[in-house]
C-alpha cells in the first residue's frame, strides 16, 4: 500500500510538477501519483481546495504535507541526503543555484513556456532580458557540469538538476542557441536520464483534450 500521494499537473506543461516529481522519484518515495489537467493561467479549480496554496506539486507522505517544489526537494533530502552534494562547499553552491532557479529567470519562463510537444524555435527574436537569463543559465550549467559532470554536481542526478530539468525541456523545445558544449552535453544527460524518458513518455500519452491553445499556438 502506498505511503501517500503526489499530485501534479499536466506533464506536457507543468514545470513545477516535474521538479517535485523528480525529487520524489529520485528519493524513491512510495507514493501514488495523481495528475490534474491544468486549465492555464491559474484557473484550475480542482486545485483550489486540494493543496494549501492551490498549486502543484503537492505531496502527502507518512502524515507530512508538503507543497512547493523546493520544499518537496528539501523534504526528500531529509530522507535521502544524496540528493544534495556531501561536500559542504558544493552543497552550498547547489542550494544557491537551485534557489536562484526557483525564484528567478522570469523572462525565460514567460517567453519559453514548457511544452514537451514543441520542437521549433520562436518565430520572433528573443528579447534582451531573455538572452540575459539564457546567458546566466548557460554559465551555471557550464560551471557545474564542467567540474566533471555529466550532472551539475557529479555523476548522478540530484535536487539541483531537478530544479533545472524544466529549463532543459524549454531549451530543447525552442532550440535555444548560444550554449556552450558543456551545457549542451548537460542537457542531453538530463534529457536521457531514465526518469526524464519516463516523464516524456507519460506526457505523450496524455489526452489531446488536455492540450491548451495558449501553449500550442505560440508562434
C-alpha positions in Angstrom: 0.0 0.0 0.0 1.3 3.4 -1.0 2.6 5.7 1.8 0.9 8.8 0.4 0.3 10.6 -2.9 1.9 13.2 -5.1 -0.4 15.5 -7.1 1.0 17.0 -10.3 -0.4 18.9 -13.2 -0.4 18.2 -16.9 3.0 16.6 -17.7 3.3 18.3 -21.1 3.3 21.7 -19.5 3.8 21.7 -15.7 7.4 22.6 -15.0 6.9 22.9 -11.2 5.3 19.4 -11.2 8.4 18.0 -13.0 10.7 19.4 -10.3 8.7 17.9 -7.5 8.2 14.6 -9.2 11.9 14.2 -10.0 12.9 14.7 -6.3 10.2 12.3 -5.1 11.2 9.6 -7.6 15.0 10.1 -7.0 14.3 9.7 -3.3 12.3 6.5 -4.0 9.2 7.6 -2.0 6.4 5.1 -2.2 3.6 7.4 -3.2 0.8 7.3 -5.8 0.8 9.9 -8.5 -2.3 11.8 -9.4 -2.4 14.1 -12.5 -4.8 17.0 -12.6 -5.2 18.5 -16.0 -4.3 22.2 -15.9 -6.7 24.9 -17.3 -3.9 27.5 -17.6 -3.4 31.0 -16.1 -4.2 29.8 -12.6 -7.8 28.7 -13.5 -7.5 25.0 -12.5 -10.4 25.0 -10.0 -9.7 21.4 -8.9 -6.5 22.6 -7.2 -8.1 25.4 -5.2 -9.0 23.2 -2.3 -6.7 20.3 -2.9 -3.4 21.8 -1.8 -2.8 24.6 0.7 -1.6 27.1 -1.9 -3.9 25.8 -4.7 -0.9 24.8 -6.8 1.0 21.7 -7.8 3.1 19.8 -6.9 1.6 18.7 -3.7 2.9 15.8 -1.6 1.4 13.8 1.2 3.8 11.3 2.7 3.5 9.4 6.0 1.4 12.2 7.6 3.6 15.0 6.3 2.0 17.5 3.9 4.5 19.3 1.6 3.9 21.8 -1.2 6.1 23.9 -3.4 8.8 22.1 -5.4 11.8 23.4 -3.4 10.2 22.4 -0.1 9.5 18.9 -1.6 13.1 18.7 -2.7 14.3 19.5 0.9 11.9 17.1 2.4 13.1 14.3 0.1 16.7 15.2 1.0 16.0 14.8 4.7 15.1 11.2 4.0 17.9 10.7 1.4 20.8 13.0 1.8 22.4 12.1 -1.5 20.0 14.5 -3.2 22.4 17.3 -2.2 26.2 17.0 -2.5 28.0 15.7 0.5 30.8 18.3 0.2 29.8 21.4 2.2 31.0 24.0 -0.4 29.5 22.1 -3.3 26.2 21.7 -1.4 26.2 25.5 -0.7 26.6 26.1 -4.5 23.9 23.6 -5.4 21.4 25.1 -3.0 22.2 28.6 -4.2 21.7 28.0 -7.9 18.6 25.9 -7.1 17.1 28.8 -5.2 18.2 31.1 -8.0 16.2 29.0 -10.4 13.3 28.7 -8.1 12.9 32.5 -7.7 14.3 33.9 -10.8 14.6 33.7 -14.6 11.2 35.1 -15.1 12.0 36.3 -18.7 12.7 32.7 -19.8 9.7 31.4 -18.0 7.4 33.9 -19.8 8.9 33.7 -23.2 9.6 30.0 -23.4 6.7 28.2 -21.6 7.2 24.4 -21.1 5.6 22.4 -23.9 7.1 18.9 -24.4 5.2 18.6 -27.7 7.0 21.5 -29.3 10.2 21.3 -31.3 10.9 24.5 -33.1 12.3 28.0 -32.3 10.1 31.0 -31.8 9.4 33.0 -34.9 10.2 36.3 -33.3 13.6 37.2 -31.9 14.1 36.8 -28.2 14.1 39.9 -26.0 17.2 41.2 -24.3 16.1 40.1 -20.9 15.5 36.6 -22.2 19.0 36.5 -23.6 20.4 37.6 -20.2 18.6 34.7 -18.5 19.9 32.3 -21.1 23.4 33.5 -20.6 23.2 33.1 -16.8 21.8 29.6 -17.1 24.5 28.7 -19.6 27.1 29.9 -17.1 25.6 27.8 -14.3 25.5 24.7 -16.4 29.0 25.2 -17.7 30.4 25.8 -14.3 28.6 22.8 -12.6 28.8 20.2 -15.3 32.3 21.5 -16.2 33.7 20.0 -13.0 33.3 16.5 -14.4 29.6 16.0 -14.8 27.6 14.8 -16.5 25.2 16.4 -14.0 25.7 19.7 -12.1 27.3 18.2 -9.1 28.8 15.0 -10.3 27.8 11.6 -11.9 24.3 11.4 -10.5 21.1 13.5 -10.8 20.2 15.4 -7.7 17.9 18.1 -6.5 19.7 20.8 -8.3 19.2 19.0 -11.6 15.6 18.5 -10.7 15.2 22.3 -10.4 16.8 22.9 -13.8 15.2 20.0 -15.7 12.2 22.0 -17.0 14.6 24.6 -18.4 16.4 21.8 -20.2 13.0 20.9 -21.7 12.4 24.5 -22.7 15.8 25.0 -24.3 15.4 21.7 -26.3 11.8 22.6 -27.3 12.7 26.0 -28.6 16.2 25.1 -29.9 17.8 27.8 -27.9 21.2 28.9 -29.5 24.4 30.0 -28.0 25.0 27.4 -25.3 28.5 26.0 -24.5 29.4 22.5 -25.5 29.4 21.6 -21.8 25.9 23.0 -21.3 24.7 21.1 -24.4 26.1 17.9 -23.1 24.4 18.5 -19.7 21.1 19.0 -21.5 21.5 15.6 -23.2 22.4 13.9 -19.9 19.2 15.3 -18.3 17.0 14.5 -21.3 18.2 10.9 -21.5 18.0 10.1 -17.8 15.6 7.2 -17.3 13.2 9.4 -15.2 13.1 12.1 -17.8 12.4 9.4 -20.5 9.6 8.2 -18.3 8.1 11.7 -17.9 8.2 12.5 -21.6 6.5 9.2 -22.4 3.8 9.9 -19.9 3.3 13.4 -21.3 3.0 11.9 -24.8 0.2 9.6 -23.6 -1.9 12.4 -22.2 -5.3 13.1 -24.0 -5.3 15.7 -26.7 -8.2 17.2 -24.8 -5.7 18.3 -22.2 -3.8 20.5 -24.7 -4.0 24.2 -24.2 -4.2 26.7 -27.1 -2.2 29.3 -25.2 0.8 27.0 -25.5 0.1 25.1 -28.7 -0.5 28.1 -30.9 2.6 30.0 -29.7 4.4 31.1 -32.9 
